[in-house]
Amino acid sequence: MQIEIDNGSGFCFGVTTAIRKAEEELAKGSRLYCLGDIVHNGMECERLRNMGLVTINHEEMKSLHDVKVLLRAHGEPPETYALAEKNNIEIIDATCPVVLQLQRRIKKQYESHLTEQEQNSLSPQGELGGGHPQGESGGGIPQIVIFGKPGHAEVLGLVGQTKGDAIVLAHFDDVSKLDMNRDIYLYSQTTKSLDEFQRIIEYIREHISPDAEFKSFDTICRQVANRMPNVSAFAKRHDLVLFVCGRKSSNGKVLFNECQRVNPNSHLIEGADEIDPQWLQGINSVGICGATSTPKWLMEQCRDAILATAGGN
């Protein structure tokens, strides 16, 4: 039986950096908290927990003072940084550079519109009441739209840049939420599907009012986006595909669905103990791949478990 581990699978740059920063701090012997799971993989979180990393939620962070808190690759809204300053918490910021750049772009866009609204609300004499009412001139108050998973940590950080005003589209069908008579500025969560994002862009272009402005910004991480065609080609090469991934991973669900689409004999597992020996019967080739949150050592464990099973037979 041939077993291949996909070289393109495993931690993305942002996750790798976050874990490295956590390991460096823990090696110093200092206590380190992490706001939310550092990665959507239970076994990797357990490994770091055994090293001393303490995972907390936002409510628990409110009661902490004079400690170190690591912010994972997903990023955080401005409120988190304000709380850290208030409670004298040292932030170890592991926000992915791609996410951080996206946050800054959305914040700049949002604040520029606030400034325009303030200027339009003043008459030439500097008194309130002048300017254009909503719905007139340039499409009225612009809509900042984010294609992403509602409630996802990254999306919460992006929406936070707009003080909660951004509109989140989970799927293509959610475009019905948009007012096509108003300006639209469209962004995407970094790990979303590029194809679905393009469908949303095309729909808005076709339906938006000629009096309104539409701009789209392709903010999908190419390191993640390129994994879709790569994992598709990988899955086609094998009789059986084992996709190793934490079930909380949004990126993992998207990639696994692609594996299953091209190879119905694909199974999502979190670890080697979920491998069913019956899956291996009559199989000549096994492909093992994973999400951006899947550590290489976990895929290697699955390979070793299959070799042990095959050797036992």
Phi and psi in degrees as GROMACS dihedral restraints (atoms count N, CA, C in turn):
[ dihedral_restraints ]
;  ai    aj    ak    al  type     phi  dphi    fc
    3     4     5     6     1   -93.3    20    10
    4     5     6     7     1   135.6    20    10
    6     7     8     9     1  -126.9    20    10
    7     8     9    10     1   126.3    20    10
    9    10    11    12     1  -124.3    20    10
   10    11    12    13     1   130.0    20    10
   12    13    14    15     1   -96.3    20    10
   13    14    15    16     1   128.8    20    10
   15    16    17    18     1   -66.9    20    10
   16    17    18    19     1   119.0    20    10
   18    19    20    21     1   -65.7    20    10
   19    20    21    22     1   -24.0    20    10
   21    22    23    24     1   -84.0    20    10
   22    23    24    25     1    -7.7    20    10
   24    25    26    27     1   -87.5    20    10
   25    26    27    28     1   167.4    20    10
   27    28    29    30     1   110.9    20    10
   28    29    30    31     1  -176.2    20    10
   30    31    32    33     1   -56.0    20    10
   31    32    33    34     1   136.8    20    10
   33    34    35    36     1   -78.7    20    10
   34    35    36    37     1   173.9    20    10
   36    37    38    39     1   -57.5    20    10
   37    38    39    40     1   -43.2    20    10
   39    40    41    42     1   -63.6    20    10
   40    41    42    43     1   -43.7    20    10
   42    43    44    45     1   -68.4    20    10
   43    44    45    46     1   -41.9    20    10
   45    46    47    48     1   -57.5    20    10
   46    47    48    49     1   -43.8    20    10
   48    49    50    51     1   -65.5    20    10
   49    50    51    52     1   -42.3    20    10
   51    52    53    54     1   -62.3    20    10
   52    53    54    55     1   -43.7    20    10
   54    55    56    57     1   -68.1    20    10
   55    56    57    58     1   -39.2    20    10
   57    58    59    60     1   -61.7    20    10
   58    59    60    61     1   -42.9    20    10
   60    61    62    63     1   -63.2    20    10
   61    62    63    64     1   -39.1    20    10
   63    64    65    66     1   -64.8    20    10
   64    65    66    67     1   -45.5    20    10
   66    67    68    69     1   -62.9    20    10
   67    68    69    70     1   -39.4    20    10
   69    70    71    72     1   -63.9    20    10
   70    71    72    73     1   -43.1    20    10
   72    73    74    75     1   -67.7    20    10
   73    74    75    76     1   -41.6    20    10
   75    76    77    78     1   -67.1    20    10
   76    77    78    79     1   -31.4    20    10
   78    79    80    81     1   -65.3    20    10
   79    80    81    82     1   -23.6    20    10
   81    82    83    84     1   -75.7    20    10
   82    83    84    85     1   -11.8    20    10
   84    85    86    87     1    86.3    20    10
   85    86    87    88     1     3.9    20    10
   87    88    89    90     1   -85.8    20    10
   88    89    90    91     1   153.2    20    10
   90    91    92    93     1   -75.3    20    10
   91    92    93    94     1   133.6    20    10
   93    94    95    96     1  -133.4    20    10
   94    95    96    97     1   128.9    20    10
   96    97    98    99     1  -103.1    20    10
   97    98    99   100     1   151.2    20    10
   99   100   101   102     1  -126.3    20    10
  100   101   102   103     1   128.9    20    10
  102   103   104   105     1   -82.4    20    10
  103   104   105   106     1    98.3    20    10
  105   106   107   108     1    86.6    20    10
  106   107   108   109     1   165.0    20    10
  108   109   110   111     1   -58.8    20    10
  109   110   111   112     1   129.8    20    10
  111   112   113   114     1   -63.0    20    10
  112   113   114   115     1   -27.2    20    10
  114   115   116   117     1  -153.4    20    10
  115   116   117   118     1   149.4    20    10
  117   118   119   120     1   -81.1    20    10
  118   119   120   121     1    61.5    20    10
  120   121   122   123     1  -148.4    20    10
  121   122   123   124     1   113.0    20    10
  123   124   125   126     1   -60.0    20    10
  124   125   126   127     1   -37.6    20    10
  126   127   128   129     1   -72.3    20    10
  127   128   129   130     1   -37.9    20    10
  129   130   131   132     1   -68.9    20    10
  130   131   132   133     1   -37.4    20    10
  132   133   134   135     1   -63.5    20    10
  133   134   135   136     1   -38.6    20    10
  135   136   137   138     1   -65.3    20    10
  136   137   138   139     1   -40.3    20    10
  138   139   140   141     1   -59.6    20    10
  139   140   141   142     1   -44.2    20    10
  141   142   143   144     1   -73.4    20    10
  142   143   144   145     1   -31.9    20    10
  144   145   146   147     1   -63.1    20    10
  145   146   147   148     1   -38.2    20    10
  147   148   149   150     1   -67.5    20    10
  148   149   150   151     1   -21.6    20    10
  150   151   152   153     1   -84.5    20    10
  151   152   153   154     1   -10.8    20    10
  153   154   155   156     1   118.1    20    10
  154   155   156   157     1     0.5    20    10
  156   157   158   159     1   -73.0    20    10
  157   158   159   160     1   129.5    20    10
  159   160   161   162     1  -109.0    20    10
  160   161   162   163     1   117.0    20    10
  162   163   164   165     1   -87.9    20    10
  163   164   165   166     1   131.4    20    10
  165   166   167   168     1  -129.5    20    10
  166   167   168   169     1   165.4    20    10
  168   169   170   171     1  -106.7    20    10
  169   170   171   172     1   179.3    20    10
  171   172   173   174     1   -64.6    20    10
  172   173   174   175     1   -35.9    20    10
  174   175   176   177     1   -66.0    20    10
  175   176   177   178     1   -40.9    20    10
  177   178   179   180     1   -68.4    20    10
  178   179   180   181     1   -31.4    20    10
  180   181   182   183     1   -64.2    20    10
  181   182   183   184     1   -30.4    20    10
  183   184   185   186     1   -60.6    20    10
  184   185   186   187     1   -27.2    20    10
  186   187   188   189     1   -94.1    20    10
  187   188   189   190     1    -0.3    20    10
  189   190   191   192     1   -91.2    20    10
  190   191   192   193     1   144.3    20    10
  192   193   194   195     1  -141.5    20    10
  193   194   195   196     1   145.9    20    10
  195   196   197   198     1    56.1    20    10
  196   197   198   199     1    42.9    20    10
  198   199   200   201     1  -130.4    20    10
  199   200   201   202     1   176.9    20    10
  201   202   203   204     1  -104.9    20    10
  202   203   204   205     1   132.5    20    10
  204   205   206   207     1  -127.4    20    10
  205   206   207   208     1   127.2    20    10
  207   208   209   210     1   -91.2    20    10
  208   209   210   211     1   130.8    20    10
  210   211   212   213     1   -97.3    20    10
  211   212   213   214     1   123.4    20    10
  213   214   215   216     1   -71.5    20    10
  214   215   216   217     1   179.1    20    10
  216   217   218   219     1   -62.2    20    10
  217   218   219   220     1   -25.9    20    10
  219   220   221   222     1   -63.2    20    10
  220   221   222   223     1   -25.5    20    10
  222   223   224   225     1    88.7    20    10
  223   224   225   226     1   168.1    20    10
  225   226   227   228     1  -139.0    20    10
  226   227   228   229     1   156.0    20    10
  228   229   230   231     1   -74.8    20    10
  229   230   231   232     1   166.1    20    10
  231   232   233   234     1   -57.4    20    10
  232   233   234   235     1   -29.6    20    10
  234   235   236   237     1   -59.7    20    10
  235   236   237   238     1   -32.6    20    10
  237   238   239   240     1   -66.9    20    10
  238   239   240   241     1   -41.8    20    10
  240   241   242   243     1   -67.3    20    10
  241   242   243   244     1   -36.6    20    10
  243   244   245   246     1   -65.0    20    10
  244   245   246   247     1   -40.8    20    10
  246   247   248   249     1   -64.2    20    10
  247   248   249   250     1   -40.9    20    10
  249   250   251   252     1   -61.3    20    10
  250   251   252   253     1   -42.1    20    10
  252   253   254   255     1   -65.7    20    10
  253   254   255   256     1   -41.1    20    10
  255   256   257   258     1   -62.8    20    10
  256   257   258   259     1   -40.4    20    10
  258   259   260   261     1   -96.9    20    10
  259   260   261   262     1    12.2    20    10
  261   262   263   264     1    55.2    20    10
  262   263   264   265     1    45.3    20    10
  264   265   266   267     1   -97.1    20    10
  265   266   267   268     1   130.2    20    10
  267   268   269   270     1   -82.8    20    10
  268   269   270   271     1   121.9    20    10
  270   271   272   273     1   -90.1    20    10
  271   272   273   274     1   126.7    20    10
  273   274   275   276     1   -99.8    20    10
  274   275   276   277     1    99.8    20    10
  276   277   278   279     1   -89.5    20    10
  277   278   279   280     1   108.6    20    10
  279   280   281   282     1  -109.1    20    10
  280   281   282   283     1    23.9    20    10
  282   283   284   285     1   -57.4    20    10
  283   284   285   286     1   130.5    20    10
  285   286   287   288     1   -57.0    20    10
  286   287   288   289     1   135.3    20    10
  288   289   290   291     1   -56.5    20    10
  289   290   291   292     1   -33.9    20    10
  291   292   293   294     1   -66.4    20    10
  292   293   294   295     1   -42.8    20    10
  294   295   296   297     1   -67.2    20    10
  295   296   297   298     1   -42.5    20    10
  297   298   299   300     1   -61.3    20    10
  298   299   300   301     1   -41.9    20    10
  300   301   302   303     1   -63.4    20    10
  301   302   303   304     1   -40.1    20    10
  303   304   305   306     1   -65.0    20    10
  304   305   306   307     1   -42.8    20    10
  306   307   308   309     1   -56.8    20    10
  307   308   309   310     1   -45.0    20    10
  309   310   311   312     1   -65.2    20    10
  310   311   312   313     1   -38.7    20    10
  312   313   314   315     1   -65.2    20    10
  313   314   315   316     1   -43.8    20    10
  315   316   317   318     1   -66.8    20    10
  316   317   318   319     1   -42.4    20    10
  318   319   320   321     1   -62.3    20    10
  319   320   321   322     1   -43.4    20    10
  321   322   323   324     1   -62.7    20    10
  322   323   324   325     1   -43.5    20    10
  324   325   326   327     1   -60.8    20    10
  325   326   327   328     1   -46.6    20    10
  327   328   329   330     1   -63.5    20    10
  328   329   330   331     1   -46.1    20    10
  330   331   332   333     1   -69.1    20    10
  331   332   333   334     1   -31.0    20    10
  333   334   335   336     1   -66.0    20    10
  334   335   336   337     1   -35.8    20    10
  336   337   338   339     1   -72.9    20    10
  337   338   339   340     1   -34.6    20    10
  339   340   341   342     1   -62.3    20    10
  340   341   342   343     1   -41.8    20    10
  342   343   344   345     1   -63.3    20    10
  343   344   345   346     1   -42.2    20    10
  345   346   347   348     1   -62.5    20    10
  346   347   348   349     1   -42.0    20    10
  348   349   350   351     1   -64.1    20    10
  349   350   351   352     1   -39.9    20    10
  351   352   353   354     1   -64.7    20    10
  352   353   354   355     1   -39.6    20    10
  354   355   356   357     1   -68.4    20    10
  355   356   357   358     1   -39.8    20    10
  357   358   359   360     1   -71.0    20    10
  358   359   360   361     1   -20.4    20    10
  360   361   362   363     1   -82.2    20    10
  361   362   363   364     1    -3.6    20    10
  363   364   365   366     1  -104.1    20    10
  364   365   366   367     1   137.8    20    10
  366   367   368   369     1   -77.5    20    10
  367   368   369   370     1   169.2    20    10
  369   370   371   372     1   -55.4    20    10
  370   371   372   373     1   -25.7    20    10
  372   373   374   375     1   -86.3    20    10
  373   374   375   376     1     1.3    20    10
  375   376   377   378     1    85.3    20    10
  376   377   378   379     1    15.5    20    10
  378   379   380   381     1  -106.4    20    10
  379   380   381   382     1   150.0    20    10
  381   382   383   384     1   -63.3    20    10
  382   383   384   385     1   147.7    20    10
  384   385   386   387     1   119.5    20    10
  385   386   387   388     1   -15.7    20    10
  387   388   389   390     1   -84.0    20    10
  388   389   390   391     1  -170.0    20    10
  390   391   392   393     1    83.8    20    10
  391   392   393   394     1  -173.5    20    10
  393   394   395   396     1  -100.2    20    10
  394   395   396   397     1   136.6    20    10
  396   397   398   399     1   -70.5    20    10
  397   398   399   400     1   162.5    20    10
  399   400   401   402     1   -58.2    20    10
  400   401   402   403     1   138.3    20    10
  402   403   404   405     1    96.6    20    10
  403   404   405   406     1    -8.6    20    10
  405   406   407   408     1  -119.9    20    10
  406   407   408   409     1   156.4    20    10
  408   409   410   411     1    57.9    20    10
  409   410   411   412     1   100.2    20    10
  411   412   413   414     1    73.6    20    10
  412   413   414   415     1    16.7    20    10
  414   415   416   417     1    88.7    20    10
  415   416   417   418     1     9.2    20    10
  417   418   419   420     1    76.1    20    10
  418   419   420   421     1  -159.8    20    10
  420   421   422   423     1   -64.9    20    10
  421   422   423   424     1   123.2    20    10
  423   424   425   426     1   -66.9    20    10
  424   425   426   427     1   153.0    20    10
  426   427   428   429     1  -103.5    20    10
  427   428   429   430     1   119.9    20    10
  429   430   431   432     1   -92.4    20    10
  430   431   432   433     1   119.6    20    10
  432   433   434   435     1  -118.8    20    10
  433   434   435   436     1   135.1    20    10
  435   436   437   438     1  -121.6    20    10
  436   437   438   439     1   120.6    20    10
  438   439   440   441     1   -82.9    20    10
  439   440   441   442     1   108.3    20    10
  441   442   443   444     1  -172.0    20    10
  442   443   444   445     1   176.5    20    10
  444   445   446   447     1   -85.5    20    10
  445   446   447   448     1   117.0    20    10
  447   448   449   450     1   -57.5    20    10
  448   449   450   451     1   134.2    20    10
  450   451   452   453     1    86.0    20    10
  451   452   453   454     1   -11.3    20    10
  453   454   455   456     1   -66.0    20    10
  454   455   456   457     1   143.8    20    10
  456   457   458   459     1   -54.5    20    10
  457   458   459   460     1   -44.1    20    10
  459   460   461   462     1   -64.4    20    10
  460   461   462   463     1   -42.6    20    10
  462   463   464   465     1   -65.7    20    10
  463   464   465   466     1   -38.8    20    10
  465   466   467   468     1   -60.9    20    10
  466   467   468   469     1   -38.5    20    10
  468   469   470   471     1   -67.0    20    10
  469   470   471   472     1   -35.8    20    10
  471   472   473   474     1   -72.5    20    10
  472   473   474   475     1   -45.7    20    10
  474   475   476   477     1   -62.2    20    10
  475   476   477   478     1   -33.2    20    10
  477   478   479   480     1   -62.5    20    10
  478   479   480   481     1   -24.2    20    10
  480   481   482   483     1   -69.8    20    10
  481   482   483   484     1   -15.8    20    10
  483   484   485   486     1  -111.7    20    10
  484   485   486   487     1    15.2    20    10
  486   487   488   489     1    56.0    20    10
  487   488   489   490     1    33.9    20    10
  489   490   491   492     1    85.4    20    10
  490   491   492   493     1     4.4    20    10
  492   493   494   495     1   -83.2    20    10
  493   494   495   496     1   -18.8    20    10
  495   496   497   498     1   -65.5    20    10
  496   497   498   499     1   149.2    20    10
  498   499   500   501     1   -98.4    20    10
  499   500   501   502     1   130.1    20    10
  501   502   503   504     1  -104.1    20    10
  502   503   504   505     1   127.5    20    10
  504   505   506   507     1  -106.6    20    10
  505   506   507   508     1   115.0    20    10
  507   508   509   510     1   -78.4    20    10
  508   509   510   511     1   -36.7    20    10
  510   511   512   513     1  -140.5    20    10
  511   512   513   514     1   169.9    20    10
  513   514   515   516     1   -55.1    20    10
  514   515   516   517     1   -41.0    20    10
  516   517   518   519     1   -62.2    20    10
  517   518   519   520     1   -18.4    20    10
  519   520   521   522     1   -75.3    20    10
  520   521   522   523     1    -2.3    20    10
  522   523   524   525     1   -61.6    20    10
  523   524   525   526     1   -16.8    20    10
  525   526   527   528     1   -64.3    20    10
  526   527   528   529     1   -16.9    20    10
  528   529   530   531     1   -70.1    20    10
  529   530   531   532     1   -20.5    20    10
  531   532   533   534     1   -85.3    20    10
  532   533   534   535     1   146.5    20    10
  534   535   536   537     1   -93.4    20    10
  535   536   537   538     1   108.9    20    10
  537   538   539   540     1   -75.0    20    10
  538   539   540   541     1    -0.6    20    10
  540   541   542   543     1   -95.1    20    10
  541   542   543   544     1    -2.1    20    10
  543   544   545   546     1  -118.1    20    10
  544   545   546   547     1   155.1    20    10
  546   547   548   549     1   -57.4    20    10
  547   548   549   550     1   144.3    20    10
  549   550   551   552     1  -130.4    20    10
  550   551   552   553     1   129.6    20    10
  552   553   554   555     1  -120.4    20    10
  553   554   555   556     1   111.2    20    10
  555   556   557   558     1  -104.7    20    10
  556   557   558   559     1   129.0    20    10
  558   559   560   561     1  -124.5    20    10
  559   560   561   562     1   173.2    20    10
  561   562   563   564     1  -137.1    20    10
  562   563   564   565     1   143.6    20    10
  564   565   566   567     1   -52.9    20    10
  565   566   567   568     1   143.2    20    10
  567   568   569   570     1   -66.2    20    10
  568   569   570   571     1   -20.5    20    10
  570   571   572   573     1  -108.5    20    10
  571   572   573   574     1    14.8    20    10
  573   574   575   576     1   -81.7    20    10
  574   575   576   577     1   168.2    20    10
  576   577   578   579     1   -70.8    20    10
  577   578   579   580     1   127.7    20    10
  579   580   581   582     1   -67.1    20    10
  580   581   582   583     1   -37.7    20    10
  582   583   584   585     1   -63.6    20    10
  583   584   585   586     1   -44.6    20    10
  585   586   587   588     1   -68.5    20    10
  586   587   588   589     1   -35.5    20    10
  588   589   590   591     1   -60.6    20    10
  589   590   591   592     1   -42.8    20    10
  591   592   593   594     1   -64.7    20    10
  592   593   594   595     1   -36.7    20    10
  594   595   596   597     1   -61.6    20    10
  595   596   597   598     1   -42.1    20    10
  597   598   599   600     1   -63.6    20    10
  598   599   600   601     1   -43.8    20    10
  600   601   602   603     1   -59.1    20    10
  601   602   603   604     1   -47.9    20    10
  603   604   605   606     1   -63.1    20    10
  604   605   606   607     1   -39.7    20    10
  606   607   608   609     1   -64.5    20    10
  607   608   609   610     1   -45.8    20    10
  609   610   611   612     1   -63.8    20    10
  610   611   612   613     1   -42.7    20    10
  612   613   614   615     1   -57.6    20    10
  613   614   615   616     1   -38.6    20    10
  615   616   617   618     1   -75.8    20    10
  616   617   618   619     1   -26.8    20    10
  618   619   620   621     1  -112.7    20    10
  619   620   621   622     1   -12.5    20    10
  621   622   623   624     1   -71.5    20    10
  622   623   624   625     1   148.2    20    10
  624   625   626   627     1   -62.9    20    10
  625   626   627   628     1   142.6    20    10
  627   628   629   630     1   -63.1    20    10
  628   629   630   631     1   -17.6    20    10
  630   631   632   633     1   -86.8    20    10
  631   632   633   634     1    -7.6    20    10
  633   634   635   636     1  -107.2    20    10
  634   635   636   637     1   153.3    20    10
  636   637   638   639     1   -98.6    20    10
  637   638   639   640     1   139.8    20    10
  639   640   641   642     1  -129.0    20    10
  640   641   642   643     1   127.2    20    10
  642   643   644   645     1  -132.0    20    10
  643   644   645   646     1   135.0    20    10
  645   646   647   648     1  -118.8    20    10
  646   647   648   649     1   145.5    20    10
  648   649   650   651     1  -126.6    20    10
  649   650   651   652     1   113.8    20    10
  651   652   653   654     1   -75.8    20    10
  652   653   654   655     1    97.1    20    10
  654   655   656   657     1  -111.3    20    10
  655   656   657   658     1    20.9    20    10
  657   658   659   660     1   -79.5    20    10
  658   659   660   661     1   131.9    20    10
  660   661   662   663     1   -66.5    20    10
  661   662   663   664     1   123.1    20    10
  663   664   665   666     1   -69.1    20    10
  664   665   666   667     1   -29.6    20    10
  666   667   668   669     1   -61.8    20    10
  667   668   669   670     1   -34.9    20    10
  669   670   671   672     1   -81.8    20    10
  670   671   672   673     1   -45.6    20    10
  672   673   674   675     1   -60.8    20    10
  673   674   675   676     1   -37.9    20    10
  675   676   677   678     1   -68.5    20    10
  676   677   678   679     1   -15.6    20    10
  678   679   680   681     1   -71.9    20    10
  679   680   681   682     1   -23.4    20    10
  681   682   683   684     1   -62.2    20    10
  682   683   684   685     1   -56.5    20    10
  684   685   686   687     1   -64.6    20    10
  685   686   687   688     1   -32.2    20    10
  687   688   689   690     1   -67.0    20    10
  688   689   690   691     1   -45.4    20    10
  690   691   692   693     1   -70.3    20    10
  691   692   693   694     1   -30.0    20    10
  693   694   695   696     1   -64.1    20    10
  694   695   696   697     1   -47.7    20    10
  696   697   698   699     1   -64.4    20    10
  697   698   699   700     1   -37.7    20    10
  699   700   701   702     1   -64.2    20    10
  700   701   702   703     1   -45.4    20    10
  702   703   704   705     1   -63.9    20    10
  703   704   705   706     1   -33.5    20    10
  705   706   707   708     1   -66.9    20    10
  706   707   708   709     1   -24.8    20    10
  708   709   710   711     1   -79.4    20    10
  709   710   711   712     1   -10.3    20    10
  711   712   713   714     1  -123.9    20    10
  712   713   714   715     1   153.7    20    10
  714   715   716   717     1   -72.0    20    10
  715   716   717   718     1   -36.6    20    10
  717   718   719   720     1  -133.6    20    10
  718   719   720   721     1   135.7    20    10
  720   721   722   723     1  -119.8    20    10
  721   722   723   724     1   127.7    20    10
  723   724   725   726     1  -108.7    20    10
  724   725   726   727     1   113.5    20    10
  726   727   728   729     1   -98.9    20    10
  727   728   729   730     1   111.3    20    10
  729   730   731   732     1   -94.3    20    10
  730   731   732   733     1   119.1    20    10
  732   733   734   735     1  -167.1    20    10
  733   734   735   736     1   144.8    20    10
  735   736   737   738     1   -69.5    20    10
  736   737   738   739     1   140.9    20    10
  738   739   740   741     1   -73.7    20    10
  739   740   741   742     1    -5.8    20    10
  741   742   743   744     1   -86.0    20    10
  742   743   744   745     1   -12.3    20    10
  744   745   746   747     1   -75.9    20    10
  745   746   747   748     1   117.3    20    10
  747   748   749   750     1   -65.5    20    10
  748   749   750   751     1   -45.2    20    10
  750   751   752   753     1   -59.7    20    10
  751   752   753   754     1   -40.0    20    10
  753   754   755   756     1   -63.5    20    10
  754   755   756   757     1   -40.1    20    10
  756   757   758   759     1   -63.0    20    10
  757   758   759   760     1   -41.8    20    10
  759   760   761   762     1   -64.1    20    10
  760   761   762   763     1   -46.3    20    10
  762   763   764   765     1   -69.3    20    10
  763   764   765   766     1   -38.8    20    10
  765   766   767   768     1   -64.9    20    10
  766   767   768   769     1   -40.6    20    10
  768   769   770   771     1   -59.2    20    10
  769   770   771   772     1   -36.6    20    10
  771   772   773   774     1   -67.8    20    10
  772   773   774   775     1   -42.1    20    10
  774   775   776   777     1   -57.1    20    10
  775   776   777   778     1   -47.3    20    10
  777   778   779   780     1   -66.9    20    10
  778   779   780   781     1   -31.0    20    10
  780   781   782   783     1   -66.3    20    10
  781   782   783   784     1   -43.0    20    10
  783   784   785   786     1   -89.7    20    10
  784   785   786   787     1   -21.3    20    10
  786   787   788   789     1  -142.0    20    10
  787   788   789   790     1    96.6    20    10
  789   790   791   792     1   -58.3    20    10
  790   791   792   793     1   -21.4    20    10
  792   793   794   795     1   -87.5    20    10
  793   794   795   796     1    53.3    20    10
  795   796   797   798     1  -116.2    20    10
  796   797   798   799     1   140.9    20    10
  798   799   800   801     1  -130.8    20    10
  799   800   801   802     1   135.2    20    10
  801   802   803   804     1   -91.7    20    10
  802   803   804   805     1   124.4    20    10
  804   805   806   807     1  -132.5    20    10
  805   806   807   808     1   153.3    20    10
  807   808   809   810     1   -93.7    20    10
  808   809   810   811     1   -21.0    20    10
  810   811   812   813     1  -166.8    20    10
  811   812   813   814     1   177.0    20    10
  813   814   815   816     1   -62.4    20    10
  814   815   816   817     1   -29.0    20    10
  816   817   818   819     1   -69.7    20    10
  817   818   819   820     1    -9.9    20    10
  819   820   821   822     1   -94.3    20    10
  820   821   822   823     1    -0.7    20    10
  822   823   824   825     1   -73.8    20    10
  823   824   825   826     1   122.6    20    10
  825   826   827   828     1   -88.8    20    10
  826   827   828   829     1   119.1    20    10
  828   829   830   831     1   -55.9    20    10
  829   830   831   832     1   -26.3    20    10
  831   832   833   834     1   -65.7    20    10
  832   833   834   835     1   -26.3    20    10
  834   835   836   837     1   -62.3    20    10
  835   836   837   838     1   -26.1    20    10
  837   838   839   840     1   -86.6    20    10
  838   839   840   841     1   -10.9    20    10
  840   841   842   843     1   -66.5    20    10
  841   842   843   844     1   126.6    20    10
  843   844   845   846     1    73.9    20    10
  844   845   846   847     1    11.2    20    10
  846   847   848   849     1   -96.0    20    10
  847   848   849   850     1   132.3    20    10
  849   850   851   852     1  -100.7    20    10
  850   851   852   853     1   -25.4    20    10
  852   853   854   855     1  -139.8    20    10
  853   854   855   856     1   126.4    20    10
  855   856   857   858     1  -118.6    20    10
  856   857   858   859     1   129.5    20    10
  858   859   860   861     1  -108.2    20    10
  859   860   861   862     1   131.1    20    10
  861   862   863   864     1  -115.7    20    10
  862   863   864   865     1   122.0    20    10
  864   865   866   867     1  -140.1    20    10
  865   866   867   868     1   179.9    20    10
  867   868   869   870     1  -165.6    20    10
  868   869   870   871     1  -173.0    20    10
  870   871   872   873     1   -93.4    20    10
  871   872   873   874     1  -179.0    20    10
  873   874   875   876     1   -69.1    20    10
  874   875   876   877     1   -11.7    20    10
  876   877   878   879     1  -104.5    20    10
  877   878   879   880     1     9.5    20    10
  879   880   881   882     1   -98.5    20    10
  880   881   882   883     1   119.8    20    10
  882   883   884   885     1   -73.2    20    10
  883   884   885   886     1   146.9    20    10
  885   886   887   888     1   -60.2    20    10
  886   887   888   889     1   -37.4    20    10
  888   889   890   891     1   -62.4    20    10
  889   890   891   892     1   -28.8    20    10
  891   892   893   894     1   -73.0    20    10
  892   893   894   895     1   -39.1    20    10
  894   895   896   897     1   -66.0    20    10
  895   896   897   898     1   -34.8    20    10
  897   898   899   900     1   -68.5    20    10
  898   899   900   901     1   -34.9    20    10
  900   901   902   903     1   -61.4    20    10
  901   902   903   904     1   -41.0    20    10
  903   904   905   906     1   -65.0    20    10
  904   905   906   907     1   -41.2    20    10
  906   907   908   909     1   -59.7    20    10
  907   908   909   910     1   -46.2    20    10
  909   910   911   912     1   -64.2    20    10
  910   911   912   913     1   -35.9    20    10
  912   913   914   915     1   -66.2    20    10
  913   914   915   916     1   -39.1    20    10
  915   916   917   918     1   -67.0    20    10
  916   917   918   919     1   -41.3    20    10
  918   919   920   921     1   -63.4    20    10
  919   920   921   922     1   -39.3    20    10
  921   922   923   924     1   -66.2    20    10
  922   923   924   925     1   -39.9    20    10
  924   925   926   927     1   -66.0    20    10
  925   926   927   928     1   -45.3    20    10
  927   928   929   930     1   -64.6    20    10
  928   929   930   931     1   -37.9    20    10
  930   931   932   933     1   -68.1    20    10
  931   932   933   934     1   -33.1    20    10
  933   934   935   936     1   -70.9    20    10
  934   935   936   937     1   -26.0    20    10
